[in-house]
Amino acid sequence: LEEAYGAQVSQIAATLAEHFERGCDDSRAVRYRQQAAAQALERYAYQEAIGHLTRGLALLQTLPETCARARHELALQTALGPALLARHGAAALVVEQAYVRMWELCQHVGEPSQRSAALLGLGGCHIVRGRLQTARALLRHALRCAPGAPTTADHGQAHVMLGSIAF
């Protein structure tokens, strides 16, 4: 199936994920779960995407602990946070847990933009819960992590969120 679909293999990513999972090729199954989740997110099918991402994360745990696995887990968590946020809202514990795990992974293998995104997600959770001091500290830290010039989207979003707290 992989060869037959060639460049359009992402169209059958969910099917391939299932086949590789049943065939105990967890590494390839995780890759196709991630592709299937990306397709679901494009259709705003958050519950479907969450299913693929959580299954992919579970399969990752069967693989040896390496830097590559941590990077792959970070990629899955980066997609999972916003999907959970859209499905459950910023106050949901599961959303906070996803961003906490994303932040933990960022400490080891994350890029500045991923660190910033994790902190913005956590900051949003704390704002909604009324934990404004914690949110302020997280968002200020996000400003220090925001890559590039002060014109990046993460930088602007952090300022907007800080402005909301100040208001």
MODELLER restraints for C-alpha pairs under 7 A, 6 or more apart:
rsr = mdl.restraints
at = mdl.atoms
rsr.add(forms.Gaussian(group=physical.xy_distance, feature=features.Distance(at['CA:2:A'], at['CA:9:A']), mean=6.00, stdev=0.5))
rsr.add(forms.Gaussian(group=physical.xy_distance, feature=features.Distance(at['CA:10:A'], at['CA:35:A']), mean=6.19, stdev=0.5))
rsr.add(forms.Gaussian(group=physical.xy_distance, feature=features.Distance(at['CA:13:A'], at['CA:32:A']), mean=4.99, stdev=0.5))
rsr.add(forms.Gaussian(group=physical.xy_distance, feature=features.Distance(at['CA:13:A'], at['CA:33:A']), mean=6.79, stdev=0.5))
rsr.add(forms.Gaussian(group=physical.xy_distance, feature=features.Distance(at['CA:13:A'], at['CA:35:A']), mean=5.96, stdev=0.5))
rsr.add(forms.Gaussian(group=physical.xy_distance, feature=features.Distance(at['CA:13:A'], at['CA:36:A']), mean=5.05, stdev=0.5))
rsr.add(forms.Gaussian(group=physical.xy_distance, feature=features.Distance(at['CA:14:A'], at['CA:32:A']), mean=6.46, stdev=0.5))
rsr.add(forms.Gaussian(group=physical.xy_distance, feature=features.Distance(at['CA:14:A'], at['CA:33:A']), mean=6.25, stdev=0.5))
rsr.add(forms.Gaussian(group=physical.xy_distance, feature=features.Distance(at['CA:14:A'], at['CA:36:A']), mean=5.14, stdev=0.5))
rsr.add(forms.Gaussian(group=physical.xy_distance, feature=features.Distance(at['CA:16:A'], at['CA:32:A']), mean=6.43, stdev=0.5))
rsr.add(forms.Gaussian(group=physical.xy_distance, feature=features.Distance(at['CA:17:A'], at['CA:29:A']), mean=4.31, stdev=0.5))
rsr.add(forms.Gaussian(group=physical.xy_distance, feature=features.Distance(at['CA:17:A'], at['CA:30:A']), mean=6.92, stdev=0.5))
rsr.add(forms.Gaussian(group=physical.xy_distance, feature=features.Distance(at['CA:17:A'], at['CA:32:A']), mean=4.85, stdev=0.5))
rsr.add(forms.Gaussian(group=physical.xy_distance, feature=features.Distance(at['CA:17:A'], at['CA:33:A']), mean=5.52, stdev=0.5))
rsr.add(forms.Gaussian(group=physical.xy_distance, feature=features.Distance(at['CA:18:A'], at['CA:29:A']), mean=6.90, stdev=0.5))
rsr.add(forms.Gaussian(group=physical.xy_distance, feature=features.Distance(at['CA:20:A'], at['CA:26:A']), mean=6.58, stdev=0.5))
rsr.add(forms.Gaussian(group=physical.xy_distance, feature=features.Distance(at['CA:20:A'], at['CA:28:A']), mean=6.33, stdev=0.5))
rsr.add(forms.Gaussian(group=physical.xy_distance, feature=features.Distance(at['CA:20:A'], at['CA:29:A']), mean=4.95, stdev=0.5))
rsr.add(forms.Gaussian(group=physical.xy_distance, feature=features.Distance(at['CA:21:A'], at['CA:29:A']), mean=5.23, stdev=0.5))
rsr.add(forms.Gaussian(group=physical.xy_distance, feature=features.Distance(at['CA:26:A'], at['CA:59:A']), mean=5.98, stdev=0.5))
rsr.add(forms.Gaussian(group=physical.xy_distance, feature=features.Distance(at['CA:30:A'], at['CA:56:A']), mean=4.73, stdev=0.5))
rsr.add(forms.Gaussian(group=physical.xy_distance, feature=features.Distance(at['CA:30:A'], at['CA:59:A']), mean=6.43, stdev=0.5))
rsr.add(forms.Gaussian(group=physical.xy_distance, feature=features.Distance(at['CA:30:A'], at['CA:60:A']), mean=6.78, stdev=0.5))
rsr.add(forms.Gaussian(group=physical.xy_distance, feature=features.Distance(at['CA:33:A'], at['CA:52:A']), mean=5.15, stdev=0.5))
rsr.add(forms.Gaussian(group=physical.xy_distance, feature=features.Distance(at['CA:33:A'], at['CA:53:A']), mean=6.45, stdev=0.5))
rsr.add(forms.Gaussian(group=physical.xy_distance, feature=features.Distance(at['CA:33:A'], at['CA:56:A']), mean=5.62, stdev=0.5))
rsr.add(forms.Gaussian(group=physical.xy_distance, feature=features.Distance(at['CA:34:A'], at['CA:52:A']), mean=6.77, stdev=0.5))
rsr.add(forms.Gaussian(group=physical.xy_distance, feature=features.Distance(at['CA:34:A'], at['CA:53:A']), mean=6.26, stdev=0.5))
rsr.add(forms.Gaussian(group=physical.xy_distance, feature=features.Distance(at['CA:34:A'], at['CA:56:A']), mean=6.85, stdev=0.5))
rsr.add(forms.Gaussian(group=physical.xy_distance, feature=features.Distance(at['CA:34:A'], at['CA:76:A']), mean=6.79, stdev=0.5))
rsr.add(forms.Gaussian(group=physical.xy_distance, feature=features.Distance(at['CA:36:A'], at['CA:52:A']), mean=6.69, stdev=0.5))
rsr.add(forms.Gaussian(group=physical.xy_distance, feature=features.Distance(at['CA:37:A'], at['CA:49:A']), mean=4.19, stdev=0.5))
rsr.add(forms.Gaussian(group=physical.xy_distance, feature=features.Distance(at['CA:37:A'], at['CA:52:A']), mean=5.43, stdev=0.5))
rsr.add(forms.Gaussian(group=physical.xy_distance, feature=features.Distance(at['CA:37:A'], at['CA:53:A']), mean=6.21, stdev=0.5))
rsr.add(forms.Gaussian(group=physical.xy_distance, feature=features.Distance(at['CA:40:A'], at['CA:46:A']), mean=6.74, stdev=0.5))
rsr.add(forms.Gaussian(group=physical.xy_distance, feature=features.Distance(at['CA:40:A'], at['CA:48:A']), mean=6.21, stdev=0.5))
rsr.add(forms.Gaussian(group=physical.xy_distance, feature=features.Distance(at['CA:40:A'], at['CA:49:A']), mean=5.18, stdev=0.5))
rsr.add(forms.Gaussian(group=physical.xy_distance, feature=features.Distance(at['CA:41:A'], at['CA:49:A']), mean=6.00, stdev=0.5))
rsr.add(forms.Gaussian(group=physical.xy_distance, feature=features.Distance(at['CA:46:A'], at['CA:83:A']), mean=5.51, stdev=0.5))
rsr.add(forms.Gaussian(group=physical.xy_distance, feature=features.Distance(at['CA:46:A'], at['CA:87:A']), mean=6.21, stdev=0.5))
rsr.add(forms.Gaussian(group=physical.xy_distance, feature=features.Distance(at['CA:50:A'], at['CA:80:A']), mean=6.31, stdev=0.5))
rsr.add(forms.Gaussian(group=physical.xy_distance, feature=features.Distance(at['CA:50:A'], at['CA:83:A']), mean=6.48, stdev=0.5))
rsr.add(forms.Gaussian(group=physical.xy_distance, feature=features.Distance(at['CA:50:A'], at['CA:84:A']), mean=6.96, stdev=0.5))
rsr.add(forms.Gaussian(group=physical.xy_distance, feature=features.Distance(at['CA:53:A'], at['CA:76:A']), mean=6.09, stdev=0.5))
rsr.add(forms.Gaussian(group=physical.xy_distance, feature=features.Distance(at['CA:53:A'], at['CA:80:A']), mean=6.36, stdev=0.5))
rsr.add(forms.Gaussian(group=physical.xy_distance, feature=features.Distance(at['CA:57:A'], at['CA:73:A']), mean=6.48, stdev=0.5))
rsr.add(forms.Gaussian(group=physical.xy_distance, feature=features.Distance(at['CA:57:A'], at['CA:76:A']), mean=6.97, stdev=0.5))
rsr.add(forms.Gaussian(group=physical.xy_distance, feature=features.Distance(at['CA:60:A'], at['CA:69:A']), mean=7.00, stdev=0.5))
rsr.add(forms.Gaussian(group=physical.xy_distance, feature=features.Distance(at['CA:70:A'], at['CA:105:A']), mean=6.79, stdev=0.5))
rsr.add(forms.Gaussian(group=physical.xy_distance, feature=features.Distance(at['CA:70:A'], at['CA:109:A']), mean=6.92, stdev=0.5))
rsr.add(forms.Gaussian(group=physical.xy_distance, feature=features.Distance(at['CA:71:A'], at['CA:109:A']), mean=6.07, stdev=0.5))
rsr.add(forms.Gaussian(group=physical.xy_distance, feature=features.Distance(at['CA:74:A'], at['CA:102:A']), mean=6.03, stdev=0.5))
rsr.add(forms.Gaussian(group=physical.xy_distance, feature=features.Distance(at['CA:74:A'], at['CA:105:A']), mean=6.04, stdev=0.5))
rsr.add(forms.Gaussian(group=physical.xy_distance, feature=features.Distance(at['CA:77:A'], at['CA:98:A']), mean=6.44, stdev=0.5))
rsr.add(forms.Gaussian(group=physical.xy_distance, feature=features.Distance(at['CA:77:A'], at['CA:102:A']), mean=5.69, stdev=0.5))
rsr.add(forms.Gaussian(group=physical.xy_distance, feature=features.Distance(at['CA:78:A'], at['CA:102:A']), mean=6.58, stdev=0.5))
rsr.add(forms.Gaussian(group=physical.xy_distance, feature=features.Distance(at['CA:80:A'], at['CA:98:A']), mean=6.95, stdev=0.5))
rsr.add(forms.Gaussian(group=physical.xy_distance, feature=features.Distance(at['CA:81:A'], at['CA:95:A']), mean=6.04, stdev=0.5))
rsr.add(forms.Gaussian(group=physical.xy_distance, feature=features.Distance(at['CA:81:A'], at['CA:98:A']), mean=5.43, stdev=0.5))
rsr.add(forms.Gaussian(group=physical.xy_distance, feature=features.Distance(at['CA:81:A'], at['CA:99:A']), mean=5.96, stdev=0.5))
rsr.add(forms.Gaussian(group=physical.xy_distance, feature=features.Distance(at['CA:84:A'], at['CA:95:A']), mean=5.64, stdev=0.5))
rsr.add(forms.Gaussian(group=physical.xy_distance, feature=features.Distance(at['CA:85:A'], at['CA:95:A']), mean=5.81, stdev=0.5))
rsr.add(forms.Gaussian(group=physical.xy_distance, feature=features.Distance(at['CA:90:A'], at['CA:124:A']), mean=6.50, stdev=0.5))
rsr.add(forms.Gaussian(group=physical.xy_distance, feature=features.Distance(at['CA:90:A'], at['CA:125:A']), mean=4.95, stdev=0.5))
rsr.add(forms.Gaussian(group=physical.xy_distance, feature=features.Distance(at['CA:90:A'], at['CA:128:A']), mean=6.48, stdev=0.5))
rsr.add(forms.Gaussian(group=physical.xy_distance, feature=features.Distance(at['CA:91:A'], at['CA:125:A']), mean=5.53, stdev=0.5))
rsr.add(forms.Gaussian(group=physical.xy_distance, feature=features.Distance(at['CA:91:A'], at['CA:128:A']), mean=5.89, stdev=0.5))
rsr.add(forms.Gaussian(group=physical.xy_distance, feature=features.Distance(at['CA:91:A'], at['CA:129:A']), mean=6.11, stdev=0.5))
rsr.add(forms.Gaussian(group=physical.xy_distance, feature=features.Distance(at['CA:96:A'], at['CA:122:A']), mean=6.16, stdev=0.5))
rsr.add(forms.Gaussian(group=physical.xy_distance, feature=features.Distance(at['CA:96:A'], at['CA:125:A']), mean=6.25, stdev=0.5))
rsr.add(forms.Gaussian(group=physical.xy_distance, feature=features.Distance(at['CA:99:A'], at['CA:118:A']), mean=5.39, stdev=0.5))
rsr.add(forms.Gaussian(group=physical.xy_distance, feature=features.Distance(at['CA:99:A'], at['CA:121:A']), mean=6.08, stdev=0.5))
rsr.add(forms.Gaussian(group=physical.xy_distance, feature=features.Distance(at['CA:99:A'], at['CA:122:A']), mean=5.86, stdev=0.5))
rsr.add(forms.Gaussian(group=physical.xy_distance, feature=features.Distance(at['CA:102:A'], at['CA:118:A']), mean=5.95, stdev=0.5))
rsr.add(forms.Gaussian(group=physical.xy_distance, feature=features.Distance(at['CA:103:A'], at['CA:115:A']), mean=6.33, stdev=0.5))
rsr.add(forms.Gaussian(group=physical.xy_distance, feature=features.Distance(at['CA:103:A'], at['CA:118:A']), mean=5.38, stdev=0.5))
rsr.add(forms.Gaussian(group=physical.xy_distance, feature=features.Distance(at['CA:106:A'], at['CA:114:A']), mean=6.75, stdev=0.5))
rsr.add(forms.Gaussian(group=physical.xy_distance, feature=features.Distance(at['CA:106:A'], at['CA:115:A']), mean=5.65, stdev=0.5))
rsr.add(forms.Gaussian(group=physical.xy_distance, feature=features.Distance(at['CA:112:A'], at['CA:145:A']), mean=5.54, stdev=0.5))
rsr.add(forms.Gaussian(group=physical.xy_distance, feature=features.Distance(at['CA:112:A'], at['CA:146:A']), mean=6.25, stdev=0.5))
rsr.add(forms.Gaussian(group=physical.xy_distance, feature=features.Distance(at['CA:112:A'], at['CA:147:A']), mean=5.77, stdev=0.5))
rsr.add(forms.Gaussian(group=physical.xy_distance, feature=features.Distance(at['CA:113:A'], at['CA:146:A']), mean=6.06, stdev=0.5))
rsr.add(forms.Gaussian(group=physical.xy_distance, feature=features.Distance(at['CA:113:A'], at['CA:147:A']), mean=5.94, stdev=0.5))
rsr.add(forms.Gaussian(group=physical.xy_distance, feature=features.Distance(at['CA:115:A'], at['CA:145:A']), mean=6.48, stdev=0.5))
rsr.add(forms.Gaussian(group=physical.xy_distance, feature=features.Distance(at['CA:116:A'], at['CA:142:A']), mean=4.76, stdev=0.5))
rsr.add(forms.Gaussian(group=physical.xy_distance, feature=features.Distance(at['CA:116:A'], at['CA:145:A']), mean=5.40, stdev=0.5))
rsr.add(forms.Gaussian(group=physical.xy_distance, feature=features.Distance(at['CA:116:A'], at['CA:146:A']), mean=5.51, stdev=0.5))
rsr.add(forms.Gaussian(group=physical.xy_distance, feature=features.Distance(at['CA:116:A'], at['CA:154:A']), mean=6.70, stdev=0.5))
rsr.add(forms.Gaussian(group=physical.xy_distance, feature=features.Distance(at['CA:117:A'], at['CA:154:A']), mean=6.98, stdev=0.5))
rsr.add(forms.Gaussian(group=physical.xy_distance, feature=features.Distance(at['CA:119:A'], at['CA:138:A']), mean=5.75, stdev=0.5))
rsr.add(forms.Gaussian(group=physical.xy_distance, feature=features.Distance(at['CA:119:A'], at['CA:139:A']), mean=6.45, stdev=0.5))
rsr.add(forms.Gaussian(group=physical.xy_distance, feature=features.Distance(at['CA:119:A'], at['CA:142:A']), mean=5.57, stdev=0.5))
rsr.add(forms.Gaussian(group=physical.xy_distance, feature=features.Distance(at['CA:120:A'], at['CA:139:A']), mean=6.19, stdev=0.5))
rsr.add(forms.Gaussian(group=physical.xy_distance, feature=features.Distance(at['CA:120:A'], at['CA:142:A']), mean=6.52, stdev=0.5))
rsr.add(forms.Gaussian(group=physical.xy_distance, feature=features.Distance(at['CA:120:A'], at['CA:158:A']), mean=6.63, stdev=0.5))
rsr.add(forms.Gaussian(group=physical.xy_distance, feature=features.Distance(at['CA:123:A'], at['CA:135:A']), mean=4.43, stdev=0.5))
rsr.add(forms.Gaussian(group=physical.xy_distance, feature=features.Distance(at['CA:123:A'], at['CA:138:A']), mean=5.63, stdev=0.5))
rsr.add(forms.Gaussian(group=physical.xy_distance, feature=features.Distance(at['CA:123:A'], at['CA:139:A']), mean=5.92, stdev=0.5))
rsr.add(forms.Gaussian(group=physical.xy_distance, feature=features.Distance(at['CA:126:A'], at['CA:132:A']), mean=6.53, stdev=0.5))
rsr.add(forms.Gaussian(group=physical.xy_distance, feature=features.Distance(at['CA:126:A'], at['CA:134:A']), mean=6.68, stdev=0.5))
rsr.add(forms.Gaussian(group=physical.xy_distance, feature=features.Distance(at['CA:126:A'], at['CA:135:A']), mean=5.22, stdev=0.5))
rsr.add(forms.Gaussian(group=physical.xy_distance, feature=features.Distance(at['CA:127:A'], at['CA:135:A']), mean=5.79, stdev=0.5))
rsr.add(forms.Gaussian(group=physical.xy_distance, feature=features.Distance(at['CA:132:A'], at['CA:165:A']), mean=6.51, stdev=0.5))
rsr.add(forms.Gaussian(group=physical.xy_distance, feature=features.Distance(at['CA:136:A'], at['CA:162:A']), mean=6.36, stdev=0.5))
rsr.add(forms.Gaussian(group=physical.xy_distance, feature=features.Distance(at['CA:139:A'], at['CA:158:A']), mean=5.66, stdev=0.5))
rsr.add(forms.Gaussian(group=physical.xy_distance, feature=features.Distance(at['CA:139:A'], at['CA:162:A']), mean=6.81, stdev=0.5))
rsr.add(forms.Gaussian(group=physical.xy_distance, feature=features.Distance(at['CA:142:A'], at['CA:158:A']), mean=6.84, stdev=0.5))
rsr.add(forms.Gaussian(group=physical.xy_distance, feature=features.Distance(at['CA:143:A'], at['CA:155:A']), mean=5.75, stdev=0.5))
rsr.add(forms.Gaussian(group=physical.xy_distance, feature=features.Distance(at['CA:143:A'], at['CA:158:A']), mean=6.47, stdev=0.5))
rsr.add(forms.Gaussian(group=physical.xy_distance, feature=features.Distance(at['CA:146:A'], at['CA:154:A']), mean=6.16, stdev=0.5))
rsr.add(forms.Gaussian(group=physical.xy_distance, feature=features.Distance(at['CA:146:A'], at['CA:155:A']), mean=5.65, stdev=0.5))
